[in-house]
Amino acid sequence: MVIMIAVVLAELLIMLLLNDAFAVSMEDTHMLGLAMTDTLSLGLVVSPVVYFTLLLPLRRKTILEQESMRALRDDLTGLPTRRLFEEMIQHEIDAANRNLNTLAVIVIDPARLSEVNQIFGYTLGDRIITAIGERLKTLFRKSDFEARISGDEFAVLLPEADETSVAGITHNISQALHEPFEVDDVSVNIGVTMGVSVFPHHATDASSLIQRARIALSKAKSDLELYAIFDHELESDTQDRVRLYGEIRRAIEEDAFKLHYQPKVYLDSQRLAGVEALIRWPEASPQLAAKLITFSEQVGLIDQITKWIVSEAVWQMGRWQDEGHVIPVSVNISARDLLHSDICDYLPVQCETYRVSPELVTIEVTESSVMEHPEKSFELLRRMRSMGFRVAIDDFGTGYSSLTYLRDMPADELKIDQSFIMALDGDPKSHVLVSLIVQLGRKFGLKVVAEGVENESLLRHLKEDGCQIGQGYHFLRPQPAGELIRWYVRHSSEIELS
């Protein structure tokens, strides 16, 4: 018995000396027979008692420690993850409390990375993330601490920094990330937006400092600024956004939206050219309803809303057809829907389901959204046209597209932004501009629609300029489907009698 104990103690001493070798070279075994004599790389034989009571638990602990260490470092950039970043913030908070210092946290959001992944693939996107990490490492002092805290977010901890010192730092970050990233013969430009929080003015713990820097980041994005510093008033804005998100989700689940339809009228004959489907939220306040589309794009709810609009509009077209009314309908598709959704597959299925010809459906996309990624947008719009759908470029004149892009733009219709139409009465330059757009559109074989036709005077100007189609309150405000069809029947009868 004494000899056995001595052997076990000797084996234990050897194992402690060769701990690293065991962790690396020993293989897991789940068979008792193999465990009876586990041979090590140095030729030592270990008894089953020692293996199961000492070696196996020790090896498992080593593996868990290695996995824990890997969890602290990001695989792509080698930068600390959020977990280690929070630990370092807390460490610096303790030091700042002792020394009565401040510290700043900057959350850095490189723009358009999701679009890069969508257009060029995740491999190239990962390489850009790696390059961003490398550039950030060159910017800061040894006492500063950079990290990658989420998929497309970076952050930096700046000991002894305050609100007055971050302006220069954010400028340096912007300059570093402004230079194009050259990857696989592809040159990619990305923007950057930042949010800043400062200890102890904005928060006194690591998690809250990061959260409030993110709140400031959202403010910078909404204001189209390079960066924003947290303000306690922003928290109420955040709570409002959370509330709005919940209300929109509930409206989607409870089918609380409605579609109204506004006619587009041929100016020469006064006959109906089609209608535009416009979403309405009857239960919401006007201020809340006005934020619906923009906010839904920001928080990722727009895909569900657009699909509801498409399905409801095509269903209504089917009902009108059953009643003997063939009415073309336009539906609005956002750039996010076009580039990041399966709407191009969803729309044909809806047309087939409700027996509606694609030629009766017009997809309206804003000029500015198309011009963000013209090549990819053009490709998808060509695909939709190849299936029979028509394409209208909405808010034309605000997207700064060149004549080359206009020449190649896969569209059937231009809708002149209503800001130009509303200025026709008092601004001769607007009159010239609208006239040129009309002539240009017609030269390219496009129908031209004037939005915002509010009175007889504007209608007269547009007729003089040769505009083909008008849309606005002068003809009819957006109406529910039943009211629209009653107006259509009455209007058609009046046109025929005149």
Secondary structure as GFF3:
##gff-version 3
##sequence-region A 1 498
A	DSSP	alpha_helix	2	17	.	.	.	ID=ss1
A	DSSP	alpha_helix	19	25	.	.	.	ID=ss2
A	DSSP	alpha_helix	32	35	.	.	.	ID=ss3
A	DSSP	beta_strand	38	39	.	.	.	ID=ss4
A	DSSP	beta_strand	45	46	.	.	.	ID=ss5
A	DSSP	alpha_helix	48	50	.	.	.	ID=ss6
A	DSSP	pi_helix	51	55	.	.	.	ID=ss7
A	DSSP	alpha_helix	56	71	.	.	.	ID=ss8
A	DSSP	alpha_helix	82	99	.	.	.	ID=ss9
A	DSSP	beta_strand	103	110	.	.	.	ID=ss10
A	DSSP	alpha_helix	113	120	.	.	.	ID=ss11
A	DSSP	alpha_helix	122	137	.	.	.	ID=ss12
A	DSSP	beta_strand	145	150	.	.	.	ID=ss13
A	DSSP	beta_strand	153	159	.	.	.	ID=ss14
A	DSSP	alpha_helix	166	178	.	.	.	ID=ss15
A	DSSP	beta_strand	181	183	.	.	.	ID=ss16
A	DSSP	beta_strand	186	188	.	.	.	ID=ss17
A	DSSP	beta_strand	192	199	.	.	.	ID=ss18
A	DSSP	alpha_helix	206	223	.	.	.	ID=ss19
A	DSSP	beta_strand	227	229	.	.	.	ID=ss20
A	DSSP	alpha_helix	233	253	.	.	.	ID=ss21
A	DSSP	beta_strand	258	266	.	.	.	ID=ss22
A	DSSP	beta_strand	272	280	.	.	.	ID=ss23
A	DSSP	alpha_helix	286	290	.	.	.	ID=ss24
A	DSSP	alpha_helix	292	299	.	.	.	ID=ss25
A	DSSP	alpha_helix	302	322	.	.	.	ID=ss26
A	DSSP	beta_strand	329	332	.	.	.	ID=ss27
A	DSSP	alpha_helix	335	340	.	.	.	ID=ss28
A	DSSP	alpha_helix	343	353	.	.	.	ID=ss29
A	DSSP	three_ten_helix	358	360	.	.	.	ID=ss30
A	DSSP	beta_strand	361	366	.	.	.	ID=ss31
A	DSSP	alpha_helix	367	372	.	.	.	ID=ss32
A	DSSP	alpha_helix	374	386	.	.	.	ID=ss33
A	DSSP	beta_strand	390	396	.	.	.	ID=ss34
A	DSSP	alpha_helix	403	408	.	.	.	ID=ss35
A	DSSP	beta_strand	413	416	.	.	.	ID=ss36
A	DSSP	alpha_helix	418	422	.	.	.	ID=ss37
A	DSSP	alpha_helix	428	443	.	.	.	ID=ss38
A	DSSP	beta_strand	447	451	.	.	.	ID=ss39
A	DSSP	alpha_helix	456	464	.	.	.	ID=ss40
A	DSSP	beta_strand	469	471	.	.	.	ID=ss41
A	DSSP	beta_strand	479	480	.	.	.	ID=ss42
A	DSSP	alpha_helix	481	497	.	.	.	ID=ss43
###
